[in-house]
Amino acid sequence: MVDKEARLQAAVEKASLRLATLRFAIPHELQDEMSFAIREYVMAVAAKAVWRAKQPPQLET
């Protein structure tokens, strides 16, 4: 479990660094729109993950 948590934390840090780097490559007038789009995407992914976690396990046939 600790290994999975460490991998997830590393992925978050990598994504955060990449986003910070990309932010400088995007014109200033589009940065707010990009930030909103990223937040919207993250919220959708998180909602999907929560929904999946609440689903009963699927039995293989």
The first five atom37 places (N, CA, C, CB, O) and aatype in JSON, in Angstrom:
{
  "aatype": [12, 19, 3, 11, 6, 0, 1, 10, 5, 0, 0, 19, 6, 11, 0, 15, 10, 1, 10, 0, 16, 10, 1, 13, 0, 9, 14, 8, 6, 10, 5, 3, 6, 12, 15, 13, 0, 9, 1, 6, 18, 19, 12, 0, 19, 0, 0, 11, 0, 19, 17, 1, 0, 11, 5, 14, 14, 5, 10, 6, 16],
  "atom_mask": [
    [1, 1, 1, 1, 1],
    [1, 1, 1, 1, 1],
    [1, 1, 1, 1, 1],
    [1, 1, 1, 1, 1],
    [1, 1, 1, 1, 1],
    [1, 1, 1, 1, 1],
    [1, 1, 1, 1, 1],
    [1, 1, 1, 1, 1],
    [1, 1, 1, 1, 1],
    [1, 1, 1, 1, 1],
    [1, 1, 1, 1, 1],
    [1, 1, 1, 1, 1],
    [1, 1, 1, 1, 1],
    [1, 1, 1, 1, 1],
    [1, 1, 1, 1, 1],
    [1, 1, 1, 1, 1],
    [1, 1, 1, 1, 1],
    [1, 1, 1, 1, 1],
    [1, 1, 1, 1, 1],
    [1, 1, 1, 1, 1],
    [1, 1, 1, 1, 1],
    [1, 1, 1, 1, 1],
    [1, 1, 1, 1, 1],
    [1, 1, 1, 1, 1],
    [1, 1, 1, 1, 1],
    [1, 1, 1, 1, 1],
    [1, 1, 1, 1, 1],
    [1, 1, 1, 1, 1],
    [1, 1, 1, 1, 1],
    [1, 1, 1, 1, 1],
    [1, 1, 1, 1, 1],
    [1, 1, 1, 1, 1],
    [1, 1, 1, 1, 1],
    [1, 1, 1, 1, 1],
    [1, 1, 1, 1, 1],
    [1, 1, 1, 1, 1],
    [1, 1, 1, 1, 1],
    [1, 1, 1, 1, 1],
    [1, 1, 1, 1, 1],
    [1, 1, 1, 1, 1],
    [1, 1, 1, 1, 1],
    [1, 1, 1, 1, 1],
    [1, 1, 1, 1, 1],
    [1, 1, 1, 1, 1],
    [1, 1, 1, 1, 1],
    [1, 1, 1, 1, 1],
    [1, 1, 1, 1, 1],
    [1, 1, 1, 1, 1],
    [1, 1, 1, 1, 1],
    [1, 1, 1, 1, 1],
    [1, 1, 1, 1, 1],
    [1, 1, 1, 1, 1],
    [1, 1, 1, 1, 1],
    [1, 1, 1, 1, 1],
    [1, 1, 1, 1, 1],
    [1, 1, 1, 1, 1],
    [1, 1, 1, 1, 1],
    [1, 1, 1, 1, 1],
    [1, 1, 1, 1, 1],
    [1, 1, 1, 1, 1],
    [1, 1, 1, 1, 1]
  ],
  "atom_positions": [
    [[0.83, -1.19, 0.0], [0.0, 0.0, 0.0], [0.87, 1.26, 0.0], [-0.94, 0.0, 1.21], [0.55, 2.24, -0.67]],
    [[1.95, 1.23, 0.74], [2.85, 2.38, 0.8], [3.48, 2.62, -0.57], [3.94, 2.17, 1.88], [3.65, 3.77, -0.99]],
    [[3.83, 1.53, -1.28], [4.44, 1.66, -2.6], [3.47, 2.34, -3.56], [4.84, 0.27, -3.14], [3.88, 3.2, -4.34]],
    [[2.21, 1.96, -3.51], [1.22, 2.57, -4.4], [1.07, 4.06, -4.07], [-0.15, 1.85, -4.27], [0.98, 4.89, -4.97]],
    [[1.04, 4.39, -2.79], [0.92, 5.79, -2.37], [2.13, 6.6, -2.85], [0.79, 5.88, -0.84], [1.98, 7.73, -3.29]],
    [[3.3, 6.01, -2.75], [4.52, 6.7, -3.2], [4.49, 6.92, -4.71], [5.77, 5.89, -2.8], [4.9, 7.98, -5.19]],
    [[4.02, 5.93, -5.46], [3.92, 6.09, -6.92], [2.91, 7.16, -7.29], [3.52, 4.76, -7.58], [3.14, 7.96, -8.2]],
    [[1.77, 7.18, -6.58], [0.76, 8.2, -6.84], [1.31, 9.6, -6.54], [-0.5, 7.94, -6.02], [1.08, 10.54, -7.3]],
    [[2.03, 9.73, -5.43], [2.62, 11.02, -5.07], [3.64, 11.46, -6.11], [3.27, 10.95, -3.68], [3.69, 12.64, -6.46]],
    [[4.44, 10.54, -6.6], [5.43, 10.86, -7.63], [4.72, 11.31, -8.92], [6.34, 9.65, -7.91], [5.18, 12.23, -9.58]],
    [[3.63, 10.65, -9.26], [2.88, 11.03, -10.46], [2.28, 12.43, -10.31], [1.77, 10.0, -10.73], [2.27, 13.21, -11.26]],
    [[1.77, 12.74, -9.12], [1.21, 14.06, -8.86], [2.31, 15.12, -8.99], [0.56, 14.12, -7.45], [2.09, 16.17, -9.61]],
    [[3.46, 14.87, -8.42], [4.56, 15.83, -8.49], [5.03, 16.03, -9.92], [5.72, 15.37, -7.61], [5.33, 17.15, -10.34]],
    [[5.11, 14.94, -10.68], [5.53, 15.02, -12.08], [4.53, 15.84, -12.88], [5.69, 13.61, -12.68], [4.92, 16.71, -13.67]],
    [[3.24, 15.57, -12.69], [2.2, 16.31, -13.41], [2.22, 17.78, -13.02], [0.82, 15.71, -13.14], [2.05, 18.66, -13.87]],
    [[2.41, 18.06, -11.75], [2.45, 19.44, -11.27], [3.61, 20.2, -11.91], [2.57, 19.47, -9.76], [3.44, 21.35, -12.33]],
    [[4.76, 19.59, -11.98], [5.92, 20.22, -12.6], [5.67, 20.46, -14.09], [7.18, 19.36, -12.4], [6.02, 21.52, -14.61]],
    [[5.09, 19.49, -14.75], [4.81, 19.63, -16.18], [3.82, 20.77, -16.42], [4.25, 18.31, -16.76], [4.0, 21.57, -17.33]],
    [[2.77, 20.83, -15.6], [1.8, 21.91, -15.75], [2.44, 23.28, -15.51], [0.62, 21.71, -14.79], [2.16, 24.24, -16.22]],
    [[3.29, 23.35, -14.51], [3.96, 24.62, -14.22], [4.85, 25.03, -15.4], [4.81, 24.51, -12.93], [4.93, 26.22, -15.73]],
    [[5.5, 24.07, -16.02], [6.35, 24.35, -17.17], [5.51, 24.78, -18.38], [7.19, 23.11, -17.53], [5.85, 25.75, -19.06]],
    [[4.41, 24.06, -18.62], [3.55, 24.38, -19.76], [2.89, 25.75, -19.6], [2.49, 23.31, -19.94], [2.62, 26.43, -20.59]],
    [[2.64, 26.13, -18.38], [1.96, 27.41, -18.13], [2.74, 28.58, -18.75], [1.79, 27.65, -16.61], [2.13, 29.54, -19.22]],
    [[4.05, 28.49, -18.76], [4.87, 29.56, -19.34], [4.84, 29.53, -20.87], [6.3, 29.43, -18.86], [5.17, 30.53, -21.51]],
    [[4.45, 28.39, -21.46], [4.42, 28.28, -22.91], [3.09, 28.74, -23.5], [4.7, 26.84, -23.32], [2.96, 28.87, -24.72]],
    [[2.11, 28.98, -22.65], [0.78, 29.35, -23.12], [0.62, 30.87, -23.0], [-0.33, 28.61, -22.3], [1.0, 31.46, -21.99]],
    [[0.06, 31.48, -24.02], [-0.15, 32.94, -23.95], [-0.93, 33.34, -22.69], [-0.89, 33.44, -25.21], [-1.83, 32.61, -22.25]],
    [[-0.59, 34.46, -22.16], [-1.18, 34.93, -20.9], [-2.71, 34.94, -20.94], [-0.67, 36.33, -20.59], [-3.35, 34.56, -19.96]],
    [[-3.29, 35.36, -22.05], [-4.74, 35.47, -22.13], [-5.45, 34.12, -22.1], [-5.12, 36.21, -23.38], [-6.66, 34.07, -21.88]],
    [[-4.73, 33.02, -22.32], [-5.34, 31.69, -22.3], [-5.06, 30.92, -21.0], [-4.84, 30.88, -23.47], [-5.59, 29.83, -20.81]],
    [[-4.24, 31.47, -20.13], [-3.84, 30.75, -18.92], [-5.01, 30.47, -17.99], [-2.78, 31.53, -18.19], [-5.11, 29.37, -17.45]],
    [[-5.89, 31.44, -17.8], [-7.05, 31.21, -16.92], [-7.97, 30.15, -17.5], [-7.82, 32.51, -16.71], [-8.47, 29.29, -16.77]],
    [[-8.19, 30.2, -18.81], [-9.03, 29.2, -19.46], [-8.41, 27.8, -19.33], [-9.24, 29.55, -20.94], [-9.12, 26.83, -19.1]],
    [[-7.08, 27.72, -19.49], [-6.4, 26.45, -19.35], [-6.54, 25.93, -17.93], [-4.92, 26.58, -19.73], [-6.8, 24.75, -17.72]],
    [[-6.36, 26.8, -16.94], [-6.48, 26.39, -15.55], [-7.87, 25.86, -15.25], [-6.15, 27.56, -14.62], [-8.02, 24.85, -14.56]],
    [[-8.9, 26.54, -15.77], [-10.27, 26.08, -15.57], [-10.49, 24.72, -16.21], [-11.27, 27.11, -16.13], [-11.11, 23.84, -15.61]],
    [[-9.99, 24.54, -17.43], [-10.15, 23.27, -18.14], [-9.45, 22.14, -17.39], [-9.59, 23.38, -19.56], [-9.98, 21.03, -17.31]],
    [[-8.29, 22.41, -16.84], [-7.56, 21.38, -16.08], [-8.34, 21.01, -14.83], [-6.14, 21.88, -15.7], [-8.5, 19.83, -14.52]],
    [[-8.83, 22.01, -14.1], [-9.63, 21.72, -12.89], [-10.87, 20.92, -13.23], [-10.02, 23.03, -12.19], [-11.22, 19.98, -12.52]],
    [[-11.54, 21.28, -14.32], [-12.74, 20.57, -14.75], [-12.42, 19.11, -15.07], [-13.37, 21.27, -15.98], [-13.17, 18.21, -14.68]],
    [[-11.32, 18.89, -15.77], [-10.9, 17.53, -16.12], [-10.57, 16.72, -14.86], [-9.67, 17.57, -17.06], [-11.0, 15.58, -14.73]],
    [[-9.82, 17.32, -13.96], [-9.43, 16.62, -12.73], [-10.66, 16.25, -11.9], [-8.48, 17.49, -11.89], [-10.74, 15.15, -11.36]],
    [[-11.61, 17.16, -11.81], [-12.84, 16.88, -11.07], [-13.61, 15.72, -11.72], [-13.73, 18.13, -11.0], [-14.16, 14.87, -11.02]],
    [[-13.65, 15.7, -13.04], [-14.35, 14.62, -13.74], [-13.66, 13.28, -13.51], [-14.43, 14.91, -15.24], [-14.33, 12.27, -13.28]],
    [[-12.35, 13.26, -13.57], [-11.6, 12.03, -13.33], [-11.78, 11.56, -11.89], [-10.1, 12.24, -13.64], [-11.96, 10.36, -11.65]],
    [[-11.74, 12.48, -10.95], [-11.94, 12.13, -9.55], [-13.34, 11.59, -9.31], [-11.69, 13.36, -8.65], [-13.51, 10.61, -8.59]],
    [[-14.34, 12.21, -9.92], [-15.72, 11.73, -9.77], [-15.87, 10.32, -10.34], [-16.71, 12.69, -10.46], [-16.55, 9.48, -9.76]],
    [[-15.24, 10.07, -11.46], [-15.29, 8.74, -12.07], [-14.62, 7.71, -11.16], [-14.62, 8.75, -13.46], [-15.12, 6.59, -10.99]],
    [[-13.49, 8.08, -10.57], [-12.77, 7.17, -9.67], [-13.61, 6.86, -8.44], [-11.41, 7.77, -9.26], [-13.65, 5.72, -7.98]],
    [[-14.27, 7.87, -7.89], [-15.12, 7.65, -6.72], [-16.29, 6.75, -7.09], [-15.64, 9.0, -6.15], [-16.63, 5.83, -6.35]],
    [[-16.9, 7.01, -8.24], [-18.02, 6.19, -8.7], [-17.59, 4.73, -8.85], [-18.58, 6.73, -10.04], [-18.28, 3.81, -8.41]],
    [[-16.43, 4.54, -9.5], [-15.91, 3.17, -9.69], [-15.66, 2.48, -8.36], [-14.62, 3.2, -10.52], [-15.96, 1.29, -8.21]],
    [[-15.11, 3.21, -7.42], [-14.78, 2.63, -6.11], [-16.05, 2.19, -5.37], [-14.0, 3.64, -5.25], [-16.0, 1.26, -4.57]],
    [[-17.16, 2.85, -5.64], [-18.41, 2.51, -4.96], [-19.17, 1.38, -5.64], [-19.29, 3.73, -4.89], [-20.14, 0.86, -5.08]],
    [[-18.74, 0.98, -6.83], [-19.42, -0.09, -7.54], [-19.08, -1.44, -6.92], [-19.04, -0.08, -9.04], [-17.96, -1.65, -6.45]],
    [[-20.05, -2.36, -6.91], [-19.74, -3.7, -6.38], [-18.73, -4.39, -7.29], [-21.03, -4.56, -6.24], [-18.68, -4.12, -8.49]],
    [[-17.93, -5.26, -6.73], [-16.94, -5.97, -7.55], [-17.64, -6.77, -8.66], [-16.09, -6.91, -6.67], [-18.7, -7.35, -8.45]],
    [[-17.02, -6.79, -9.81], [-17.56, -7.55, -10.94], [-17.03, -8.98, -10.89], [-17.19, -6.88, -12.3], [-15.83, -9.21, -10.74]],
    [[-17.93, -9.92, -11.02], [-17.53, -11.32, -11.04], [-17.22, -11.72, -12.47], [-18.63, -12.22, -10.45], [-17.99, -11.45, -13.39]],
    [[-16.09, -12.38, -12.65], [-15.72, -12.85, -13.99], [-16.48, -14.14, -14.26], [-14.18, -13.07, -14.11], [-16.63, -15.0, -13.39]],
    [[-16.96, -14.26, -15.49], [-17.71, -15.48, -15.85], [-16.91, -16.36, -16.75], [-19.02, -15.13, -16.52], [-17.38, -17.43, -17.15]]
  ]
}
